[in-house]
Amino acid sequence: MKVAITGATGFVGSRLVERLQSDGHSAVILTRNPLQAKRLFPTSVVPGVDVVAYTPTESGDWQQAIAGCDGVVNLAGEPIAESRWTPERKQIILKSRQLGTQKLVDAIAQAAQKPSVLVNASAIGYYGTSETATFDETSPPGDDFLAQVCEAWEAEAEKVKQAGVRLVIVRLGIVLGNGGALAKMIPPFKLFAGGPIGTGKQWFSWIHREDLVNLILQALTQPQMEGVYNATAPNPVRMAEFSHTLGEVMHRPSWLPVPGFALETLLGDGAKVVLEGQQVLPKRTQTTGFQYQYPTVKQAVAEILG
């Protein structure tokens, strides 16, 4: 199987490339930074990996690299929770997903030999936030900025079906692994100053990186999978429970909350990602027979921290 991947140098994409390679498949990495990609995946060490330079929001020669691929995985998008949501930043976040997906779908539609499937990332931000509601794949979208971004993102991906290509949308929760969000949470615990972020009452819907990669691989290879699937573990927890579990596994206390206003000072509206949450269940994902390696947060954190 030959798979084209955007976002391949990121936290999830890099692991997906490794898994494809170890399983005997090949990958075409579409990247804005070819030098970084070649350092991560040197072709002399990692056979079956091609690096193609591209600009996500512009048409170009890179689009020809889609032809002959069996599948495409679209993970690209500007980080959401790493800076303040100024009006300019909001436009960058939206454009990177909406226009980036549009150009990728255009490439698929124009390919003489089309891939059979597009696996397109989205996010559980689609549902909006709530301390009391429970969401699954049938729930309607929310009305905040992140929900609007996810709707626009998914709407562009939906157009690939006009080219006769199967579409799988995976709505990602917080991805746990060596790096990513967890790496930012660990340092305070090492200093015996860890604790829940904000009130601790907000829901934390998460997934282990290995389970996410396995779900993407299943979506690529199982033709009966089509439509939306929540990429979350079946056991979401509240932030206070997650922090307690992290402290327990690290043998550190979890008693010093990070006040919400501190994050809001740094990130403005971007703090919503962490301070508000949603309880998201992967009902449709589980109907596929998908088997989670790490269904509970304690199993996930224990494996990651070793």
Backbone torsions as a table, in degrees:
resi	resn	phi	psi	omega
1	MET	NA	136.8	178.8
2	LYS	-116.0	123.3	-172.4
3	VAL	-125.6	127.2	172.5
4	ALA	-88.3	136.9	-174.4
5	ILE	-134.1	128.5	167.0
6	THR	-99.2	151.6	-176.1
7	GLY	72.4	23.9	-172.4
8	ALA	-73.6	-17.3	178.8
9	THR	-93.3	0.5	-179.0
10	GLY	-82.1	-175.1	-175.1
11	PHE	-60.2	-42.9	-180.0
12	VAL	-87.2	-46.0	-175.0
13	GLY	-60.7	-39.0	-179.1
14	SER	-64.0	-37.9	177.7
15	ARG	-70.6	-35.4	177.3
16	LEU	-62.8	-42.0	177.7
17	VAL	-61.1	-44.7	179.0
18	GLU	-58.8	-43.4	-179.2
19	ARG	-67.7	-41.7	177.3
20	LEU	-59.6	-45.8	-178.5
21	GLN	-64.3	-43.4	-178.6
22	SER	-67.8	-25.5	178.7
23	ASP	-88.8	4.6	176.2
24	GLY	88.6	12.2	178.7
25	HIS	-96.6	173.8	177.0
26	SER	-120.1	154.9	-177.0
27	ALA	-130.2	141.0	171.2
28	VAL	-109.5	113.0	-176.5
29	ILE	-93.5	115.4	175.1
30	LEU	-94.2	115.6	-170.5
31	THR	-142.4	147.0	173.9
32	ARG	-78.3	-16.3	-176.2
33	ASN	-128.7	80.0	-177.1
34	PRO	-58.3	-35.1	-179.1
35	LEU	-64.3	-42.6	177.6
36	GLN	-63.0	-42.8	-179.4
37	ALA	-63.4	-39.6	-179.4
38	LYS	-70.9	-28.5	174.6
39	ARG	-70.9	-39.6	178.9
40	LEU	-69.1	-40.1	-175.3
41	PHE	-128.8	69.7	178.9
42	PRO	-62.3	126.1	-173.6
43	THR	-63.1	-23.2	177.6
44	SER	-71.1	-23.6	-178.7
45	VAL	-105.1	-33.2	-176.0
46	VAL	-113.8	88.2	179.4
47	PRO	-68.3	155.2	176.4
48	GLY	80.4	16.6	177.8
49	VAL	-121.4	123.0	175.2
50	ASP	-110.8	137.0	179.7
51	VAL	-108.3	124.9	-178.6
52	VAL	-124.1	123.6	177.7
53	ALA	-72.9	136.6	177.3
54	TYR	-150.8	157.7	170.7
55	THR	-110.6	111.9	-169.3
56	PRO	-55.4	-34.9	-173.8
57	THR	-96.7	10.9	-179.2
58	GLU	-130.8	145.1	172.5
59	SER	-70.7	156.7	179.8
60	GLY	177.6	-176.3	-179.3
61	ASP	-61.2	-25.2	-179.2
62	TRP	-57.5	-27.6	-176.4
63	GLN	-63.4	-24.6	179.6
64	GLN	-68.6	-19.5	-178.7
65	ALA	-69.6	-14.7	-180.0
66	ILE	-72.2	-33.5	-177.5
67	ALA	-59.9	132.6	178.6
68	GLY	89.9	-7.6	175.3
69	CYS	-79.5	145.9	177.9
70	ASP	-81.4	-29.1	-179.5
71	GLY	-152.3	163.0	177.3
72	VAL	-131.9	135.7	175.7
73	VAL	-119.9	121.3	-176.2
74	ASN	-108.9	103.6	-179.5
75	LEU	-114.0	4.4	-172.3
76	ALA	-75.4	147.9	176.6
77	GLY	165.7	142.8	178.5
78	GLU	-64.0	142.0	178.4
79	PRO	-56.1	142.6	-174.7
80	ILE	-94.3	-39.0	-167.9
81	ALA	-111.6	33.8	-176.9
82	GLU	-115.8	0.1	177.7
83	SER	-160.8	168.2	-178.3
84	ARG	-64.0	145.2	179.1
85	TRP	-86.3	74.4	170.4
86	THR	-71.4	162.9	176.5
87	PRO	-54.6	-38.0	179.8
88	GLU	-67.4	-41.3	-179.3
89	ARG	-65.4	-38.7	177.8
90	LYS	-60.6	-41.2	178.9
91	GLN	-64.8	-38.5	178.1
92	ILE	-64.4	-44.1	179.4
93	ILE	-60.5	-46.1	-179.0
94	LEU	-67.8	-48.7	-175.3
95	LYS	-62.9	-38.3	-177.5
96	SER	-61.9	-31.2	-179.1
97	ARG	-90.9	-48.5	-175.7
98	GLN	-67.9	-55.4	-177.1
99	LEU	-73.5	-35.6	177.9
100	GLY	-60.9	-41.9	178.3
101	THR	-69.8	-36.9	178.2
102	GLN	-59.2	-45.8	-179.1
103	LYS	-66.5	-35.1	178.7
104	LEU	-68.8	-42.3	177.8
105	VAL	-64.8	-38.3	175.8
106	ASP	-58.1	-43.2	-179.4
107	ALA	-64.0	-40.0	178.5
108	ILE	-64.0	-44.8	-177.9
109	ALA	-64.8	-31.9	-176.6
110	GLN	-86.4	-12.8	-175.4
111	ALA	-66.6	133.5	177.9
112	ALA	-66.1	-40.0	175.5
113	GLN	-113.5	97.2	-171.1
114	LYS	-79.4	147.8	169.7
115	PRO	-66.4	158.5	-178.5
116	SER	-88.2	-18.1	-174.4
117	VAL	-149.0	143.7	168.1
118	LEU	-115.6	121.1	172.5
119	VAL	-102.2	111.6	-172.3
120	ASN	-113.3	127.8	177.1
121	ALA	-71.6	148.7	165.4
122	SER	-141.9	-158.8	-177.9
123	ALA	-148.0	157.6	178.7
124	ILE	-71.2	-6.2	169.9
125	GLY	-58.9	-15.7	175.8
126	TYR	-52.5	-34.4	-171.3
127	TYR	-87.0	-6.5	-171.7
128	GLY	78.0	-172.1	-175.9
129	THR	-118.0	152.7	177.5
130	SER	-168.8	142.1	173.4
131	GLU	-88.3	-12.3	-172.8
132	THR	-119.8	-29.3	-175.2
133	ALA	-79.3	157.3	173.0
134	THR	-117.9	135.2	-176.6
135	PHE	-118.7	145.0	168.7
136	ASP	-135.7	-170.9	-173.1
137	GLU	-64.0	-17.3	-179.8
138	THR	-91.6	-5.1	-176.4
139	SER	-71.2	146.4	-179.8
140	PRO	-73.7	164.8	179.1
141	PRO	-72.0	156.4	172.7
142	GLY	-79.3	-168.8	-176.9
143	ASP	-126.1	14.3	179.1
144	ASP	-93.9	-176.1	-174.8
145	PHE	-61.9	-46.0	-178.3
146	LEU	-63.3	-39.3	177.5
147	ALA	-61.3	-41.8	179.2
148	GLN	-64.5	-39.0	177.4
149	VAL	-62.1	-47.0	-178.4
150	CYS	-63.7	-40.4	177.9
151	GLU	-60.6	-46.1	-179.8
152	ALA	-65.2	-39.8	179.3
153	TRP	-60.7	-50.6	-178.3
154	GLU	-68.1	-34.1	-179.8
155	ALA	-62.8	-37.8	177.2
156	GLU	-67.8	-40.3	179.0
157	ALA	-63.9	-36.2	-178.5
158	GLU	-57.6	-28.0	-176.3
159	LYS	-67.0	-16.2	-179.8
160	VAL	-66.8	-22.1	-179.8
161	LYS	-67.0	-24.1	177.4
162	GLN	-65.4	-21.5	177.9
163	ALA	-93.0	8.1	178.7
164	GLY	77.2	22.1	-177.6
165	VAL	-103.3	134.3	178.4
166	ARG	-67.8	137.7	-178.4
167	LEU	-119.9	129.8	170.9
168	VAL	-122.5	124.3	176.5
169	ILE	-107.1	124.3	177.6
170	VAL	-110.0	117.7	178.9
171	ARG	-90.6	108.7	-171.1
172	LEU	-81.5	135.0	165.7
173	GLY	-87.1	-166.3	176.1
174	ILE	-68.8	123.6	-175.2
175	VAL	-92.4	123.2	-178.9
176	LEU	-102.7	133.2	178.2
177	GLY	-176.9	-170.1	177.5
178	ASN	-76.9	91.9	-174.5
179	GLY	124.8	-161.4	176.9
180	GLY	61.5	-147.8	-175.2
181	ALA	-62.2	-37.6	-176.3
182	LEU	-63.4	-37.1	-179.3
183	ALA	-60.9	-27.8	179.3
184	LYS	-82.0	-19.6	-178.5
185	MET	-88.8	-23.3	-171.9
186	ILE	-71.7	-42.7	-173.6
187	PRO	-52.5	-44.4	178.7
188	PRO	-60.7	-35.4	179.2
189	PHE	-66.6	-37.2	177.6
190	LYS	-61.7	-29.0	-179.6
191	LEU	-93.7	13.3	-179.2
192	PHE	61.1	31.2	-178.5
193	ALA	-128.5	26.9	-177.6
194	GLY	-85.1	161.4	178.0
195	GLY	174.2	176.2	-178.8
196	PRO	-66.9	152.1	177.0
197	ILE	-92.0	129.2	-178.7
198	GLY	71.6	-142.6	-176.7
199	THR	-72.4	-23.6	-175.0
200	GLY	84.3	-8.9	-177.9
201	LYS	-86.8	-15.1	-176.8
202	GLN	-70.1	146.8	-179.9
203	TRP	-75.0	146.9	-179.2
204	PHE	-125.1	99.8	-179.9
205	SER	-98.8	120.6	-164.4
206	TRP	-134.8	170.9	171.6
207	ILE	-155.5	141.2	174.7
208	HIS	-69.7	142.2	-177.1
209	ARG	-58.0	-38.6	179.9
210	GLU	-63.9	-39.9	177.5
211	ASP	-65.2	-39.4	178.0
212	LEU	-62.9	-46.2	178.9
213	VAL	-61.7	-41.1	177.4
214	ASN	-62.3	-38.3	178.7
215	LEU	-66.3	-41.4	177.6
216	ILE	-62.9	-43.4	178.5
217	LEU	-62.8	-38.9	177.4
218	GLN	-64.7	-40.6	179.0
219	ALA	-63.5	-35.0	179.0
220	LEU	-68.2	-35.0	-167.9
221	THR	-105.1	-13.3	-178.6
222	GLN	-106.8	104.3	-174.0
223	PRO	-64.2	-17.1	179.5
224	GLN	-77.7	-13.4	177.5
225	MET	-80.8	125.1	-179.6
226	GLU	-157.6	141.2	179.7
227	GLY	99.7	-152.7	-171.5
228	VAL	-98.1	136.1	175.9
229	TYR	-136.3	132.5	175.8
230	ASN	-78.4	124.1	177.4
231	ALA	-94.6	70.8	177.3
232	THR	-135.7	155.9	174.9
233	ALA	-71.9	157.5	-177.1
234	PRO	-75.9	-1.2	-177.3
235	ASN	-129.7	75.6	175.1
236	PRO	-65.9	156.1	-179.3
237	VAL	-133.5	163.8	172.0
238	ARG	-80.3	156.6	-175.1
239	MET	-56.3	-37.2	-179.8
240	ALA	-62.8	-40.5	179.0
241	GLU	-68.4	-40.3	177.7
242	PHE	-60.8	-45.7	-179.3
243	SER	-63.5	-40.4	177.8
244	HIS	-61.4	-43.2	180.0
245	THR	-64.7	-42.4	178.5
246	LEU	-61.0	-44.7	177.8
247	GLY	-63.8	-39.4	-179.8
248	GLU	-63.8	-45.4	-179.1
249	VAL	-66.6	-35.6	-179.3
250	MET	-85.6	-4.2	-176.4
251	HIS	58.9	45.9	178.6
252	ARG	-132.4	153.4	177.0
253	PRO	-70.6	158.9	176.6
254	SER	-132.4	76.1	-170.7
255	TRP	-128.7	-10.8	-172.9
256	LEU	-108.4	94.5	-178.0
257	PRO	-63.2	147.1	171.8
258	VAL	-89.3	112.9	-174.6
259	PRO	-64.4	142.2	-178.2
260	GLY	-59.1	-36.4	-176.2
261	PHE	-65.1	-26.7	179.1
262	ALA	-66.1	-43.4	177.6
263	LEU	-67.9	-39.7	-179.7
264	GLU	-63.6	-34.2	177.0
265	THR	-62.6	-39.6	-178.3
266	LEU	-78.1	-44.2	-168.2
267	LEU	-112.5	-8.4	-176.9
268	GLY	59.1	-133.6	179.5
269	ASP	-60.4	-24.7	179.5
270	GLY	-61.3	-19.5	179.0
271	ALA	-67.4	-17.0	179.2
272	LYS	-55.0	-32.9	-177.8
273	VAL	-58.1	-35.4	-175.1
274	VAL	-100.2	-39.8	-173.0
275	LEU	-79.3	-27.0	175.1
276	GLU	-113.1	160.8	-176.8
277	GLY	-152.6	-173.0	177.2
278	GLN	-154.2	143.6	177.6
279	GLN	-90.8	106.1	-174.2
280	VAL	-114.7	127.2	-179.5
281	LEU	-109.2	141.3	-177.7
282	PRO	-92.1	57.0	-173.6
283	LYS	-60.3	-48.3	-177.1
284	ARG	-70.3	-34.6	177.1
285	THR	-59.2	-43.3	-177.9
286	GLN	-69.5	-26.6	178.8
287	THR	-68.7	-16.8	177.1
288	THR	-77.8	-8.3	-175.2
289	GLY	87.7	9.8	-179.0
290	PHE	-59.2	132.3	-178.7
291	GLN	-105.6	117.1	178.1
292	TYR	-78.5	130.5	171.7
293	GLN	-75.9	-30.1	-175.8
294	TYR	-131.4	79.2	-176.0
295	PRO	-78.8	-19.6	179.4
296	THR	-116.4	153.7	-176.0
297	VAL	-66.5	-31.9	178.9
298	LYS	-67.2	-41.2	176.4
299	GLN	-61.5	-42.3	-177.6
300	ALA	-65.6	-50.8	-177.0
301	VAL	-65.6	-39.6	179.0
302	ALA	-61.9	-40.2	179.9
303	GLU	-68.3	-41.5	-176.5
304	ILE	-67.4	-43.1	-177.0
305	LEU	-86.2	-13.1	171.9
306	GLY	67.1	NA	NA
